[in-house]
Amino acid sequence: MYYYIDSAGQQQGPFPADILPSKGVTGETLVWKAGMTQWTKAKMVPELKNMFAAPPVPPYVQGQTTSTGQAVPPPPPSGDNPKPDNYMLWAVLSTVCCCIPIGAYAIYCAAQVDTLYRQGDYAGALAKANDVKTWSIIAAVAGAVVNGIYMFVMIASSAF
């Protein structure tokens, strides 16, 4: 039989352990029973620990909705993994100055980095960020080669 301290600071009880939650007792509520040396939070009492343990968080599923049809937001990104740079500036510059088709794909990848990170897919965001770097470099090199060939043809044709 347990006693507890209610929200008004008053001692209540005694009550059997199994009905404590119905009395408004939470894991943070102070409880005591014969044999205990002091009042203790319910979640710290070994025989009550499981009763007040936090339920496991189900894994996030993209597109998941609540029972009322509202979208379930993704979990916030972990502070352990900083958001990777999306390299959008490099993607745009390589598109405008170098090679439009390849640069456009780099922009597409750059736009996905933030979305994947917000969804909690750090590995996917990092992979897309690396794709942006790769395709931006390919676009710059392709643009330089094409412009070099164009310049060579223009110079060669003016010599004749």
Secondary structure, 3 states (H helix, E strand, C coil): CEEEECCCCCEEEEECHHHCHHHCCCCCCEEECCCCCCCEEHHHCCCCHHHHCCCCCCCCCCCCECCCCCECCCCCCCCCCCCCCCCHHHHHHHHHHCCHHHHHHHHHHHHHHHHHHHCCCHHHHHHHHHHHHHHHHHHHHHHHHHHHHHHHHHHHHHHC
